[in-house]
Amino acid sequence: MAREELKKRIGKLRELINHHRYLYHVLDKQEISDEALDSLKKELFDLEQKYPEFITLDSPTQRVGGAPLKEFKKIRHPERMLSLNDVFSKQDFLDWQERVSKLLTEKEKKDIDFYCELKLDGLAIELIYENGLLKTGSTRGDGIVGEDVTQNLKTIEAVPLRLRDINKVIEELKKENLKKIAENIRNKGLKKVIVRGEVFLTKKEFEKINKIQVKKGLPLYANPRNIAAGSIRQLDPKVTALRQLDSNAYDLLTDFGQKTHEETHKILKALGFKINKNNKYRQNANKVFELHKFWQKNRDSLPYEIDGIVVIINNNNIFKKLGVVGKAPRGAVAFKFSLKQATTKVEDIFIQVGRTGAMTPVARLKPVSISGVTITRATLHNKDEIKRLGVKIGDTVIVGRAGDVIPDIVKVLTELRTGKEKDFKMPKVCPSCGSKLIKSERELFWRCPNSKCFARKRRALYYFVSRGAFDIRGLGPKIIDRLLEEGLIRDAADLFELKEGDVVQLERFAEKSAENLIKAVQNSRKISLPRFIYALGIRNVGQETSQDLAEYFGDMGKLEKANLDELQKIKDIGPVVAESINKWFSDERNRKFLWRLKISINIIKTKKEIKGGKLKGRRFVLTGELKTMSRNRVREIIRNLDGNVSEAVSKNTDFVVVGLNPGSKLKMAEKLGVKTIKEEEFLKLLQ
């Protein structure tokens, strides 16, 4: 092949590869397979290796090249890179809107509309193109001066090395009915184009990298953003390339006559930049709230992490007029999702007595909003946890909340102590009945040994009527407390003997309310064997163990007579759990309670419907909140398909099903290398 023909071939290969890059990353389309594209890239690479005089800076082969740097050069931004102020609620947003409106004319106020972008949890970058070619790429730094990370940014496929052909850009803009902007670009050309965007890591890549960390015995990365930031600041571009980073563009400093931020995004897309397809124009605040609510609920469906939406006043003239305050523009805010963590003060620490007599220290907090819910308490678990955290009464603490469970204290901010904070002392006697507390060698908890303790009875009743047990709707803690205080019930068996006349006499209890409550109690008389066992509140027996017991024995009679040896034959039941079960059924008071209870209810044997046994032999653990069904329903489905559900993650676990706000089970799965799947993947296993 003649040199001129080779040069043309190389040029056409570059053009074709860039065309498919644009289709894939910007338009989310794919005309040829990944294998075919890789083949084109290989041909280009081989030709350039043979004829290096034809290599150009914008060639797709130059995404990873050059020796590692000794250090990053500093680079000054043409205009300051700003950060955003945060708002967390509708009221915060309306307050912001009201503040900026005071700086505008009546006509400008009427012209306010918004453009909303997903707030990616990534790293801000600036890209400068000269005559269509990427010249520099930099980090935000302090907003005025950043670091030159051009070589690293070149490794990201979503970052174009060269802007699209000007004629294609003009054609694209005309299709978008932006003829005036298209004409401006034709006249001005693409001499200097300054773009800002975000570099981020997908959840899939994050999980992949952390699995490698586990195999190497190295610490896990905390979040995708840390990896993205660390990858961009690698001195060796080859290391950055291995991380499979992604990027979205969100702003254009070059003036082509764009009048709105929405137009800015259309220009960016035409130039060849990847734009987030979920960014939307919104006419007013109510429409913004709808979008915010949608993504707060559906954020886990995205392949990357977001922590809110960025709301920008769409009109560029109004945005510029509002100017900057501090380091943030007045015309835009980050509308964050409800906090999963917040700081507050520990006003007191008190003891909560559980149904098994366990003493749980609970922190009474200065009220704080987390995930849209006002929090006033946080569990401290036990004395050892208080010691580990070093928490004192009066401390400022970080509180975290996952799902609907009682929040935890994550960290004590000792730097904010005044010297007036007080140590908490664990009581030696039960605060309810005065019994001396006991603690076995294998337990972390102190316990009240008195089975007649009023606080224990009350907690046992709360547990008995809960969703996983008898699920008596409308019978909450406040009503149970009143029934106990009035002497209408002594234990759970008495609930089924209540009549409307007993309840209606209670203060603030209307006739209809009494009727509904009694009806709810009566409707719960039929119950499956696993739920019944769970409702008894036997120590160390949760929902999974209750199911195992129900399947092994088949009816209550056999379970009541089981000895320690027989109990330990059941899979996943060890000596500690077996002892708890045996001890409960050996207690004379429990046997009398059980007899009274069985008179009032009908225990239904659960039939195991094997639908092909698709999950036979597979062991699952569930963590977090599921969107499509309750965790109880998921357990039933797994068992009906001949699978097993465990309460703890082990090396024998096949899958950990991860929902919203997963707990420590996810970390354990990652540590042990157990496969984790999202709810959508789990549903596919059932098909």
C-alpha positions as CSV (number, residue, x, y, z in Angstrom):
1,M,0.0,0.0,0.0
2,A,1.4,3.4,-1.0
3,R,2.3,5.9,1.8
4,E,-0.5,8.3,0.7
5,E,-3.0,5.4,0.8
6,L,-1.7,4.4,4.2
7,K,-2.2,7.9,5.5
8,K,-5.7,8.0,4.2
9,R,-6.5,4.6,5.7
10,I,-5.2,5.7,9.1
11,G,-7.2,8.9,8.8
12,K,-10.4,7.0,7.9
13,L,-9.9,4.5,10.8
14,R,-9.6,7.4,13.3
15,E,-12.7,9.1,11.9
16,L,-14.7,5.8,12.0
17,I,-13.6,4.9,15.6
18,N,-14.4,8.5,16.8
19,H,-17.8,8.2,15.1
20,H,-18.6,5.0,17.0
21,R,-17.3,6.6,20.2
22,Y,-19.8,9.4,19.7
23,L,-22.6,7.0,19.1
24,Y,-21.9,4.9,22.1
25,H,-21.0,7.5,24.7
26,V,-23.1,10.5,23.6
27,L,-26.1,9.0,21.8
28,D,-26.2,5.7,23.8
29,K,-26.3,3.8,20.5
30,Q,-24.3,1.0,19.1
31,E,-24.1,0.1,15.4
32,I,-21.2,-2.4,15.6
33,S,-20.2,-4.9,18.2
34,D,-17.5,-4.2,20.8
35,E,-15.4,-6.9,19.2
36,A,-15.6,-5.2,15.8
37,L,-14.7,-1.8,17.3
38,D,-11.7,-3.4,19.1
39,S,-10.6,-4.9,15.7
40,L,-10.6,-1.4,14.1
41,K,-8.6,0.0,17.0
42,K,-6.1,-2.8,16.7
43,E,-5.6,-2.2,13.0
44,L,-5.1,1.5,13.7
45,F,-2.6,0.7,16.5
46,D,-0.6,-1.7,14.3
47,L,-0.4,0.8,11.4
48,E,0.7,3.6,13.7
49,Q,3.3,1.4,15.3
50,K,4.7,0.6,11.8
51,Y,4.4,4.2,10.6
52,P,4.8,6.4,13.7
53,E,5.2,9.6,11.5
54,F,1.4,9.4,11.0
55,I,0.5,9.4,14.7
56,T,-1.5,12.5,15.8
57,L,-2.3,13.8,19.3
58,D,-6.1,13.2,18.7
59,S,-5.7,9.5,17.6
60,P,-7.7,7.1,19.7
61,T,-4.5,5.1,20.3
62,Q,-3.1,8.1,22.3
63,R,-5.5,7.8,25.2
64,V,-2.8,6.0,27.1
65,G,0.7,7.1,26.3
66,G,3.9,8.6,27.6
67,A,6.0,7.9,30.7
68,P,4.7,8.4,34.2
69,L,4.9,12.0,35.5
70,K,7.1,13.1,38.4
71,E,4.5,15.6,39.5
72,F,1.4,17.5,38.3
73,K,1.9,21.0,36.9
74,K,-0.4,23.7,38.2
75,I,-2.9,25.3,35.8
76,R,-4.9,28.5,36.2
77,H,-8.5,28.3,35.2
78,P,-9.7,31.0,32.7
79,E,-12.7,31.6,35.0
80,R,-13.1,30.5,38.6
81,M,-14.5,27.1,39.1
82,L,-17.3,27.5,41.7
83,S,-19.0,25.1,44.1
84,L,-22.7,25.0,45.0
85,N,-24.7,25.7,48.1
86,D,-26.9,22.9,49.3
87,V,-30.6,22.7,50.1
88,F,-32.2,19.7,51.7
89,S,-36.0,20.3,51.7
90,K,-38.8,21.9,49.8
91,Q,-38.8,24.8,52.2
92,D,-35.0,25.3,51.8
93,F,-35.5,25.4,48.0
94,L,-38.4,27.9,48.2
95,D,-36.4,30.0,50.6
96,W,-33.5,30.1,48.0
97,Q,-36.0,31.0,45.3
98,E,-37.4,33.8,47.3
99,R,-33.9,35.2,48.1
100,V,-32.8,35.4,44.5
101,S,-36.2,36.8,43.4
102,K,-35.6,39.9,45.6
103,L,-32.7,40.7,43.3
104,L,-34.8,40.6,40.1
105,T,-37.3,42.7,38.3
106,E,-41.0,41.6,38.1
107,K,-40.5,40.6,34.5
108,E,-37.4,38.5,35.4
109,K,-39.2,36.8,38.2
110,K,-41.9,35.6,35.7
111,D,-39.1,34.4,33.4
112,I,-37.6,32.1,36.1
113,D,-37.6,28.4,35.0
114,F,-35.1,25.7,35.8
115,Y,-32.8,23.1,34.3
116,C,-32.0,20.1,36.5
117,E,-29.0,17.8,36.4
118,L,-28.4,14.7,38.4
119,K,-25.7,15.5,41.0
120,L,-23.1,12.9,40.3
121,D,-20.8,11.9,43.1
122,G,-17.6,12.5,41.2
123,L,-14.8,14.9,40.5
124,A,-15.1,18.2,38.7
125,I,-12.9,18.8,35.7
126,E,-12.2,21.5,33.1
127,L,-11.3,20.7,29.4
128,I,-9.8,23.3,27.0
129,Y,-9.9,22.7,23.3
130,E,-7.9,24.7,20.8
131,N,-8.8,24.4,17.1
132,G,-10.9,21.4,18.0
133,L,-8.1,19.5,19.7
134,L,-7.9,18.8,23.5
135,K,-5.1,20.9,24.8
136,T,-5.4,20.7,28.6
137,G,-7.6,19.0,31.2
138,S,-7.5,20.0,34.8
139,T,-9.0,19.4,38.3
140,R,-10.9,22.0,40.2
141,G,-8.2,22.5,42.8
142,D,-9.1,25.6,44.9
143,G,-11.3,26.9,42.1
144,I,-8.7,29.3,40.8
145,V,-5.7,27.0,40.2
146,G,-6.0,23.2,39.5
147,E,-3.7,20.4,38.5
148,D,-2.9,19.5,34.9
149,V,-4.2,16.0,34.5
150,T,-4.5,16.0,30.7
151,Q,-2.9,12.7,30.1
152,N,-5.1,11.0,32.6
153,L,-8.3,12.5,31.2
154,K,-7.3,11.3,27.8
155,T,-7.7,7.7,29.0
156,I,-11.4,8.3,29.5
157,E,-13.4,7.2,26.4
158,A,-16.2,9.6,27.2
159,V,-13.8,12.6,26.9
160,P,-13.3,13.5,23.2
161,L,-9.7,14.0,22.1
162,R,-11.0,16.1,19.3
163,L,-14.3,18.0,18.8
164,R,-16.7,16.8,16.1
165,D,-16.3,18.1,12.6
166,I,-17.8,21.7,12.5
167,N,-20.2,20.8,9.7
168,K,-21.6,18.0,11.7
169,V,-22.0,20.2,14.8
170,I,-23.8,22.8,12.7
171,E,-26.1,20.2,11.2
172,E,-26.9,18.8,14.6
173,L,-27.8,22.2,16.1
174,K,-30.0,23.0,13.1
175,K,-32.0,19.8,13.9
176,E,-32.4,21.2,17.4
177,N,-33.8,24.4,16.0
178,L,-30.7,26.4,17.2
179,K,-30.0,28.0,13.8
180,K,-28.6,31.2,15.2
181,I,-26.1,29.4,17.4
182,A,-25.2,27.2,14.4
183,E,-24.5,30.3,12.4
184,N,-22.4,31.8,15.2
185,I,-20.3,28.6,15.3
186,R,-19.9,28.7,11.5
187,N,-18.6,32.3,11.8
188,K,-16.5,32.0,14.9
189,G,-15.2,28.5,14.4
190,L,-14.0,26.3,17.2
191,K,-10.8,28.1,18.0
192,K,-11.1,27.9,21.7
193,V,-13.8,25.9,23.5
194,I,-13.8,25.5,27.3
195,V,-16.0,22.8,28.8
196,R,-16.6,21.7,32.4
197,G,-17.8,18.3,33.5
198,E,-17.6,15.5,36.0
199,V,-15.5,12.3,36.2
200,F,-17.0,9.4,38.0
201,L,-16.9,5.6,38.5
202,T,-19.9,3.3,38.0
203,K,-21.1,1.1,40.8
204,K,-20.1,-2.0,38.7
205,E,-16.5,-0.8,38.4
206,F,-16.5,0.1,42.1
207,E,-17.5,-3.4,43.1
208,K,-15.0,-4.9,40.7
209,I,-12.1,-2.8,42.1
210,N,-13.1,-3.7,45.7
211,K,-13.1,-7.4,44.9
212,I,-9.6,-7.0,43.7
213,Q,-8.7,-5.3,47.0
214,V,-10.2,-8.2,48.9
215,K,-8.1,-10.7,46.9
216,K,-5.0,-8.7,47.6
217,G,-5.8,-8.4,51.3
218,L,-5.9,-4.6,51.0
219,P,-8.5,-2.2,52.7
220,L,-11.7,-1.6,50.8
221,Y,-12.4,1.8,49.2
222,A,-15.1,3.7,50.9
223,N,-17.0,5.0,47.9
224,P,-16.7,5.4,44.1
225,R,-15.8,9.1,44.3
226,N,-12.6,8.4,46.3
227,I,-11.4,6.0,43.5
228,A,-12.3,8.5,40.8
229,A,-10.4,11.3,42.5
230,G,-7.4,9.0,43.2
231,S,-7.4,7.7,39.7
232,I,-7.3,11.1,38.1
233,R,-4.4,12.0,40.3
234,Q,-2.3,9.0,39.4
235,L,1.1,10.0,38.0
236,D,1.0,7.0,35.6
237,P,-1.8,7.3,33.0
238,K,-1.8,3.5,32.5
239,V,-3.1,3.1,36.1
240,T,-5.9,5.6,35.4
241,A,-6.8,3.7,32.2
242,L,-7.3,0.5,34.2
243,R,-10.0,2.1,36.3
244,Q,-12.6,2.4,33.5
245,L,-13.7,6.0,34.5
246,D,-16.7,7.7,32.9
247,S,-17.5,11.4,32.3
248,N,-20.4,13.8,31.7
249,A,-20.1,17.4,30.5
250,Y,-22.4,20.0,32.2
251,D,-21.2,23.5,31.3
252,L,-19.7,25.5,28.4
253,L,-17.8,28.7,29.1
254,T,-17.4,29.6,25.4
255,D,-20.1,32.0,24.3
256,F,-21.9,30.8,21.1
257,G,-25.0,32.9,21.8
258,Q,-26.7,30.3,24.0
259,K,-29.5,31.9,26.0
260,T,-30.4,29.1,28.3
261,H,-28.6,26.3,30.2
262,E,-30.7,23.8,28.3
263,E,-29.2,25.2,25.0
264,T,-25.8,24.8,26.6
265,H,-26.4,21.1,26.9
266,K,-27.5,20.8,23.4
267,I,-24.4,22.5,22.1
268,L,-22.2,20.2,24.3
269,K,-23.9,17.1,22.8
270,A,-23.4,18.4,19.3
271,L,-19.7,19.0,20.0
272,G,-19.3,15.4,20.9
273,F,-19.6,15.4,24.7
274,K,-21.5,12.8,26.7
275,I,-24.5,14.5,28.4
276,N,-26.5,12.8,31.1
277,K,-29.7,11.7,29.5
278,N,-31.6,12.1,32.8
279,N,-31.0,15.9,32.9
280,K,-34.3,17.7,32.4
281,Y,-35.9,21.1,31.9
282,R,-38.4,22.0,34.6
283,Q,-40.9,24.9,34.3
284,N,-41.4,25.6,38.0
285,A,-40.6,24.6,41.6
286,N,-43.4,22.0,41.8
287,K,-42.0,20.2,38.7
288,V,-38.5,20.3,40.4
289,F,-40.0,18.7,43.5
290,E,-41.5,15.9,41.4
291,L,-38.2,15.2,39.7
292,H,-36.3,15.3,43.1
293,K,-38.8,12.9,44.6
294,F,-38.6,10.5,41.7
295,W,-34.8,10.3,41.8
296,Q,-34.7,10.0,45.6
297,K,-36.9,6.9,45.2
298,N,-35.2,5.5,42.1
299,R,-31.6,6.5,42.5
300,D,-30.5,2.8,43.1
301,S,-31.7,2.0,39.5
302,L,-28.8,4.1,38.2
303,P,-25.5,2.6,37.3
304,Y,-23.7,5.4,39.3
305,E,-24.0,7.2,42.6
306,I,-25.9,10.4,42.9
307,D,-26.7,12.4,46.1
308,G,-29.3,14.9,44.7
309,I,-30.0,17.1,41.7
310,V,-28.4,20.3,40.7
311,V,-31.1,23.0,40.0
312,I,-29.9,25.9,37.8
313,I,-31.9,29.0,36.7
314,N,-32.3,28.2,33.0
315,N,-32.1,31.8,31.7
316,N,-28.4,32.6,31.3
317,N,-28.9,36.4,31.6
318,I,-30.7,36.0,34.9
319,F,-28.1,33.5,36.1
320,K,-25.3,36.0,35.3
321,K,-27.1,38.9,36.8
322,L,-27.5,37.1,40.1
323,G,-23.7,36.7,40.3
324,V,-21.7,34.9,43.0
325,V,-21.7,34.9,46.8
326,G,-18.6,33.4,48.4
327,K,-17.6,30.4,46.3
328,A,-21.1,29.6,44.9
329,P,-23.3,31.1,42.2
330,R,-26.6,32.6,43.5
331,G,-28.4,31.1,40.5
332,A,-27.9,27.4,41.2
333,V,-28.2,25.0,44.2
334,A,-27.5,21.4,44.9
335,F,-30.9,20.0,46.0
336,K,-29.5,17.1,48.1
337,F,-31.4,14.0,49.0
338,S,-32.4,13.6,52.7
339,L,-29.3,13.1,54.8
340,K,-28.4,9.6,55.9
341,Q,-26.1,11.2,58.5
342,A,-26.3,14.3,60.6
343,T,-24.7,15.9,63.7
344,T,-26.5,16.5,66.9
345,K,-26.1,16.4,70.7
346,V,-26.5,13.6,73.2
347,E,-28.8,15.0,75.8
348,D,-29.0,11.9,77.9
349,I,-28.4,8.1,77.9
350,F,-31.0,5.8,79.4
351,I,-31.6,2.0,79.5
352,Q,-34.2,0.2,77.5
353,V,-35.3,-3.2,78.7
354,G,-35.9,-5.7,75.9
355,R,-38.3,-8.7,75.8
356,T,-35.6,-11.1,76.7
357,G,-34.4,-8.9,79.5
358,A,-31.4,-7.4,77.5
359,M,-30.4,-4.0,78.7
360,T,-29.8,-1.7,75.8
361,P,-28.3,1.8,76.4
362,V,-30.1,4.4,74.2
363,A,-29.0,8.0,73.5
364,R,-31.6,10.7,73.8
365,L,-30.7,13.2,71.1
366,K,-31.4,16.8,70.4
367,P,-34.0,16.4,67.5
368,V,-32.4,16.2,64.1
369,S,-33.8,15.3,60.6
370,I,-32.2,12.4,58.8
371,S,-33.7,10.9,55.5
372,G,-36.7,13.1,56.0
373,V,-37.5,11.8,59.5
374,T,-37.0,13.6,62.8
375,I,-34.7,11.5,65.0
376,T,-34.6,11.8,68.8
377,R,-32.9,8.5,69.8
378,A,-30.0,6.3,68.7
379,T,-29.1,2.9,70.0
380,L,-25.8,2.4,71.7
381,H,-26.2,-1.4,71.7
382,N,-24.2,-2.3,74.9
383,K,-21.6,-1.1,77.4
384,D,-18.8,-2.2,75.2
385,E,-20.1,-0.1,72.3
386,I,-20.2,2.9,74.5
387,K,-16.6,2.3,75.5
388,R,-15.6,1.8,71.8
389,L,-17.2,5.0,70.7
390,G,-16.1,6.9,73.8
391,V,-19.5,8.7,73.9
392,K,-20.5,10.8,76.9
393,I,-23.7,12.7,77.8
394,G,-23.4,16.1,76.3
395,D,-21.2,15.0,73.3
396,T,-21.7,16.2,69.8
397,V,-22.0,13.1,67.6
398,I,-22.6,12.0,64.0
399,V,-25.7,9.9,63.7
400,G,-26.4,7.6,60.8
401,R,-29.7,6.0,59.8
402,A,-30.2,3.1,57.4
403,G,-33.8,2.2,56.4
404,D,-36.4,2.3,59.1
405,V,-34.2,0.9,61.9
406,I,-33.3,3.0,65.0
407,P,-30.3,5.1,64.1
408,D,-26.7,4.5,65.3
409,I,-24.1,6.9,66.6
410,V,-21.3,6.7,64.0
411,K,-18.7,8.9,65.6
412,V,-18.1,11.2,68.5
413,L,-16.7,14.7,67.7
414,T,-14.4,15.0,70.6
415,E,-12.9,18.2,69.2
416,L,-16.2,20.0,70.2
417,R,-16.1,18.9,73.9
418,T,-16.4,21.7,76.5
419,G,-15.4,19.7,79.6
420,K,-18.9,19.5,80.9
421,E,-19.7,16.2,79.3
422,K,-20.5,13.3,81.7
423,D,-19.7,9.6,81.6
424,F,-22.5,7.1,81.5
425,K,-22.6,4.4,84.2
426,M,-24.3,1.1,83.5
427,P,-26.9,0.3,86.3
428,K,-26.5,-2.8,88.4
429,V,-30.2,-3.4,88.7
430,C,-33.1,-3.4,86.3
431,P,-34.6,0.1,86.1
432,S,-38.1,-1.5,85.8
433,C,-38.3,-4.2,88.5
434,G,-35.1,-3.7,90.5
435,S,-33.8,-7.2,89.9
436,K,-30.0,-7.6,89.9
437,L,-28.6,-7.7,86.4
438,I,-26.7,-10.8,85.1
439,K,-24.3,-11.4,82.3
440,S,-23.0,-14.7,80.9
441,E,-19.5,-15.1,79.6
442,R,-20.5,-15.4,75.9
443,E,-22.8,-12.3,75.9
444,L,-22.2,-8.6,75.5
445,F,-25.5,-7.7,77.1
446,W,-26.5,-7.4,80.7
447,R,-29.9,-8.9,81.4
448,C,-32.8,-8.7,83.8
449,P,-33.5,-12.3,84.9
450,N,-37.0,-11.6,86.1
451,S,-39.5,-13.1,83.6
452,K,-42.3,-11.2,85.4
453,C,-40.6,-7.8,84.8
454,F,-43.2,-5.3,83.5
455,A,-40.8,-3.8,80.9
456,R,-39.9,-7.2,79.5
457,K,-43.6,-8.1,79.2
458,R,-44.3,-4.9,77.4
459,R,-41.5,-5.4,74.9
460,A,-42.6,-9.0,74.4
461,L,-46.1,-7.7,73.4
462,Y,-44.7,-5.2,71.0
463,Y,-42.8,-8.0,69.4
464,F,-45.8,-10.4,69.3
465,V,-48.0,-8.0,67.3
466,S,-45.2,-6.9,64.9
467,R,-45.3,-7.4,61.2
468,G,-43.1,-10.5,61.1
469,A,-45.2,-12.1,63.8
470,F,-49.1,-11.8,64.2
471,D,-49.1,-8.5,62.3
472,I,-52.0,-6.9,64.2
473,R,-52.4,-3.6,62.4
474,G,-53.5,-0.7,64.6
475,L,-52.2,-2.2,67.8
476,G,-49.1,-0.1,68.4
477,P,-47.0,0.5,71.5
478,K,-49.2,3.3,72.8
479,I,-52.3,1.2,72.8
480,I,-50.5,-1.8,74.3
481,D,-49.2,0.4,77.1
482,R,-52.7,1.6,77.9
483,L,-54.1,-1.9,77.9
484,L,-51.4,-3.0,80.3
485,E,-51.8,0.0,82.6
486,E,-55.5,-0.5,82.8
487,G,-55.1,-4.2,83.6
488,L,-57.0,-5.3,80.5
489,I,-54.2,-7.7,79.5
490,R,-51.3,-9.4,81.3
491,D,-49.8,-11.1,78.2
492,A,-50.4,-11.8,74.5
493,A,-52.9,-14.6,75.1
494,D,-55.3,-12.0,76.8
495,L,-55.4,-10.0,73.5
496,F,-57.7,-12.6,72.0
497,E,-60.2,-12.4,74.9
498,L,-60.7,-8.6,74.5
499,K,-64.2,-7.3,73.7
500,E,-65.2,-4.0,72.2
501,G,-66.7,-2.9,75.6
502,D,-63.3,-3.4,77.2
503,V,-61.6,-1.0,74.8
504,V,-64.2,1.6,74.2
505,Q,-64.1,2.6,77.9
506,L,-60.5,3.8,77.5
507,E,-60.1,7.6,77.3
508,R,-60.0,8.9,73.6
509,F,-61.1,5.6,72.2
510,A,-64.2,6.0,70.0
511,E,-66.6,3.2,69.3
512,K,-65.5,2.8,65.7
513,S,-61.8,2.7,66.8
514,A,-62.6,0.0,69.4
515,E,-64.5,-2.0,66.7
516,N,-61.6,-1.8,64.3
517,L,-59.0,-2.9,66.9
518,I,-61.0,-6.0,68.0
519,K,-61.6,-6.9,64.3
520,A,-57.9,-6.6,63.6
521,V,-57.1,-8.9,66.6
522,Q,-59.7,-11.5,65.5
523,N,-58.5,-11.4,61.9
524,S,-55.0,-12.4,63.1
525,R,-56.3,-15.7,64.8
526,K,-55.1,-17.7,61.8
527,I,-51.3,-17.8,61.5
528,S,-48.7,-19.9,59.8
529,L,-46.5,-22.1,62.0
530,P,-43.2,-20.2,61.3
531,R,-44.8,-16.8,62.2
532,F,-46.3,-18.3,65.3
533,I,-42.9,-19.6,66.5
534,Y,-41.3,-16.3,65.7
535,A,-44.0,-14.4,67.7
536,L,-43.2,-16.4,70.9
537,G,-40.0,-14.3,71.1
538,I,-37.7,-17.1,72.0
539,R,-34.2,-15.8,72.6
540,N,-31.9,-16.3,69.6
541,V,-34.8,-17.4,67.4
542,G,-35.4,-15.1,64.4
543,Q,-37.5,-15.5,61.3
544,E,-35.1,-17.8,59.5
545,T,-34.7,-20.1,62.5
546,S,-38.5,-20.1,63.0
547,Q,-38.9,-21.3,59.4
548,D,-36.3,-24.0,59.9
549,L,-38.0,-25.3,63.0
550,A,-41.5,-25.2,61.3
551,E,-40.2,-27.2,58.3
552,Y,-38.3,-29.8,60.5
553,F,-41.1,-30.5,63.1
554,G,-44.2,-29.7,61.1
555,D,-46.3,-28.9,64.1
556,M,-46.0,-27.3,67.6
557,G,-46.5,-30.5,69.5
558,K,-43.3,-32.1,68.2
559,L,-41.3,-28.9,68.7
560,E,-42.5,-28.6,72.3
561,K,-41.2,-32.1,73.1
562,A,-37.9,-31.8,71.3
563,N,-34.7,-32.3,73.3
564,L,-31.3,-30.7,72.9
565,D,-29.9,-33.4,70.7
566,E,-32.8,-33.3,68.3
567,L,-32.7,-29.5,68.0
568,Q,-29.0,-29.6,67.1
569,K,-29.7,-32.0,64.2
570,I,-31.4,-29.1,62.4
571,K,-29.1,-27.2,59.9
572,D,-27.8,-23.9,61.2
573,I,-29.0,-24.5,64.8
574,G,-26.0,-24.8,67.1
575,P,-25.8,-25.5,70.9
576,V,-26.5,-21.9,72.0
577,V,-29.8,-21.6,69.9
578,A,-30.8,-25.1,70.9
579,E,-30.4,-24.3,74.5
580,S,-32.5,-21.2,74.2
581,I,-35.3,-23.1,72.6
582,N,-35.2,-26.0,75.1
583,K,-35.1,-23.7,78.0
584,W,-38.1,-21.7,76.8
585,F,-40.3,-24.8,76.4
586,S,-39.1,-26.2,79.7
587,D,-40.4,-23.2,81.6
588,E,-43.7,-23.9,83.3
589,R,-45.0,-20.4,82.9
590,N,-44.3,-20.5,79.1
591,R,-46.1,-23.8,78.8
592,K,-49.2,-22.4,80.5
593,F,-49.0,-19.3,78.3
594,L,-48.7,-21.5,75.2
595,W,-51.7,-23.6,76.2
596,R,-53.9,-20.5,76.6
597,L,-52.6,-19.1,73.3
598,K,-53.3,-22.3,71.3
599,I,-56.9,-22.3,72.5
600,S,-57.5,-18.9,70.9
601,I,-55.7,-19.3,67.5
602,N,-55.5,-21.6,64.5
603,I,-52.0,-22.5,63.4
604,I,-51.9,-23.2,59.7
605,K,-49.3,-25.6,58.4
606,T,-47.3,-23.9,55.6
607,K,-47.3,-26.0,52.4
608,K,-44.0,-25.9,50.5
609,E,-44.8,-25.4,46.8
610,I,-41.8,-26.5,44.8
611,K,-42.1,-24.7,41.4
612,G,-39.4,-26.6,39.6
613,G,-36.9,-26.1,42.5
614,K,-35.1,-23.3,40.6
615,L,-33.2,-22.2,43.7
616,K,-32.5,-25.7,45.1
617,G,-29.4,-25.8,47.3
618,R,-28.8,-22.1,47.0
619,R,-28.4,-20.1,50.2
620,F,-29.4,-16.4,50.3
621,V,-29.0,-13.6,52.8
622,L,-31.1,-10.4,52.5
623,T,-29.9,-6.9,53.5
624,G,-31.5,-3.5,53.0
625,E,-35.0,-2.5,51.9
626,L,-36.5,-4.1,48.8
627,K,-38.6,-2.1,46.4
628,T,-40.9,-4.7,44.8
629,M,-41.9,-6.8,47.7
630,S,-41.4,-7.3,51.5
631,R,-38.5,-9.2,52.8
632,N,-41.0,-11.7,54.3
633,R,-42.4,-12.3,50.8
634,V,-38.9,-12.8,49.4
635,R,-38.1,-15.4,52.1
636,E,-41.3,-17.3,51.2
637,I,-40.4,-17.3,47.5
638,I,-36.9,-18.5,48.1
639,R,-38.1,-21.3,50.3
640,N,-41.0,-22.3,47.9
641,L,-38.4,-22.7,45.2
642,D,-36.3,-25.0,47.4
643,G,-33.7,-22.4,48.3
644,N,-32.5,-21.5,51.8
645,V,-32.4,-18.2,53.6
646,S,-29.9,-17.4,56.4
647,E,-29.7,-14.6,58.8
648,A,-25.9,-14.3,58.7
649,V,-23.3,-14.2,55.8
650,S,-20.8,-17.0,55.7
651,K,-18.6,-18.7,53.1
652,N,-21.5,-21.1,52.4
653,T,-23.7,-18.2,51.3
654,D,-24.3,-18.2,47.5
655,F,-25.9,-14.7,47.1
656,V,-26.5,-11.6,49.3
657,V,-29.5,-9.8,47.9
658,V,-28.8,-6.1,48.4
659,G,-31.7,-3.5,48.7
660,L,-31.8,0.1,49.7
661,N,-29.6,1.2,52.6
662,P,-27.8,-2.2,53.1
663,G,-26.3,-2.9,56.5
664,S,-23.1,-4.7,57.7
665,K,-24.0,-7.9,55.8
666,L,-22.9,-6.2,52.6
667,K,-19.5,-5.5,54.1
668,M,-19.2,-9.0,55.3
669,A,-20.1,-10.3,51.9
670,E,-17.4,-8.2,50.3
671,K,-14.9,-9.3,52.9
672,L,-15.6,-13.0,52.3
673,G,-15.9,-12.6,48.5
674,V,-19.6,-13.7,48.5
675,K,-21.5,-12.7,45.4
676,T,-23.9,-9.7,45.8
677,I,-26.9,-9.1,43.6
678,K,-29.4,-6.3,43.3
679,E,-33.1,-6.8,43.6
680,E,-33.4,-6.8,39.8
681,E,-30.8,-9.6,39.4
682,F,-32.6,-11.6,42.1
683,L,-35.9,-11.4,40.2
684,K,-34.2,-12.6,37.0
685,L,-33.2,-15.8,38.9
686,L,-36.8,-16.5,39.5
687,Q,-37.8,-16.3,35.8
